[in-house]
Structure formats: structure tokens, C-alpha cells
Amino acid sequence: MKKRGILNSALSGALAELGHTHRVVVADCGMPRPKGVSVVDLALTFGIPTFAQVIEALAQEIVVEHVTAAREAEVTNPAVLALLTDHFGEPQLVSHEELKAESATAQLFIRTGEATAHANAILHCGVPF
């Protein structure tokens, strides 16, 4: 058994397969899942796990070069943007429609139990060297 880190076997395995320039979508429970993208569904109930809990766990596991988030979050969910900025630097903002379209290019889609508006982000993977 692992001593630390992400214990969910599907998520841990999917993260281990990521490489430089790969994209990971972390989404609230309402974000449409793009066809053809591997999904790890962590949602248990509304609010469990939260978007913040998943972001904090991922920040300990993967290298993120930059983040893309919905511009609408500036009004509807500024806490999401603050969280992303704290962990990964200032996110690139695009419309929610653009974010949904870009999510189709992801290697991994992680569904959380988050039930607040625009709690979605695309993490762009980097390398640790």
C-alpha cells in the first residue's frame, strides 16, 4: 500500500502516464465530459470531494506549467481563480465555451463533486527539470 499521495488507483495510474504538454481537466460535477477522453470520476455526493481538495492533491503529484480557466469565474467563483493562482500562478482565462471545447484535447478528465459554478480548470503538464 502507498504511504502517501493519491490513493485512488485509477487516478494514480492515470497521473503516472502523463507527460510534458499533456492536459488534465479538473471539473465540477456539471461539466460535460468530452468523448474520447479518459475519465476518472471522483464525485461521491454534491461537494465531495471539492474542487479545492482535488487541486491541492494534484499540486503535490504533478508538475503544472500553466492553467486555463473560465473567465466567467472572475464573477461567479473568484475563489477558484485564487486557488489556481496560489498553486500554479495566474491562470489564462478563456470563455467557458472555449474551456469546454479545449477540454476535448485533454488526456485526462477528473470529475469532482464540486457543485459551484465555473469550478473547472485545465492543467497543462510540465516537467520537473
N, C-alpha and C positions, 0 to 999 in steps of 0.2 A: 504494500500500500504506500502511496505517496506520503511524504511527511508534510508537504506544504504545497501551496499553489492551487490551481483549479483542479478539483476532484472529478468533475463531470467527465467521464471517459470520452464521450463524443466530442465535447468541446476541446479537451486537452489534446486529443489526437488531431483534430482539425487545425488547431493553432500550430502544432508541430510541423504541419505540412506547408505552412505559409512561407513565402519568400519575399524578397525585395520587390516592391511595386504592387504586390497583391493588395486587395481591398477587402475590408471587413465591415459589413453593415451591422451596427448595433441599433436595434429598433424597438419602439414601443409596441404594445400588443396589437395595435391597429394598422400598422404599416403593411401595405401589400407585399407579399413575398414574390420576388421575381422568379419566373420559370427558369429552370436550369441551374439555379444557384443552390449550393449545398446549404441546408438549414439546420441549425441547432436550436431547438425550441426549449428555452429555459422557463417559459411562463408557467406558473403554478396557479396563481389567482391574480386578480387585479392588484397591482402593486408589488407582487412578489415574483421574482426579485425586481428591485428597482433598476432603472437605467443607471443611476449613480453607482449602485453596488457592482453591476457588471462592468462599467467603465473602470472603476477602481481595481477590480480583479485583473482586467485585461492590461491595465497600465503596468502591472507587476510582471506580466508574462511576455508581452511583445514590444518590439521597437516600432514606434509610430513616427513617421516623418512629418506628416501633417494630417489635418482633419477637415472634412467638408460637412457642413450642417445647413439646416434650413434658415434662410433669412427671417422667416416669419417668427422664429423662436425669440428674436430680439424683443418682440412684444408679448408673445403668448407664453414663453418659457425661458426667461433670461437665465435662470439657474442652470439650465442645460449648457448654455454657452459659457457661463462662468466655470462650470465643472470641466468642460473640454479645454478651456484656456489654461486652467490650473494644471492639468495633467499633460497637455500636448502643445500648448501655445495657441495663439489666436487662430480660430477656425476660418477657413474660406467659406463664405456664405453664398448660397445659391437659392433659388426659389425651391419650395417644397416639391413642386412638379419636376424640376431638374434633378433634385436629390433622388426622387423615386426612379427617374429614368436612368440615372447613373448607377443606382443600386443593381441594375441588371448586369453590370460589368464586374460585380464582386465575385470573389472566390468563396466567401462565407457570409451567411446571413444569420445573425444571432437575435432571436426574438426574446425580449424580456417581458415581464409582467407589467411594465410601466403603463399607466393609464392617464397620462397627461399629454397635452398637445405638443407636437413637434419635438418629442424626445427621441430623436433619430440622429445618427451620425455615420459617416463613412470614415473609417480609419485607414490611412494609406501606410502600408508597412515599409519600414526601413531596415537597415542592418546595424548591428552593434559595433561596427568598426569603420 
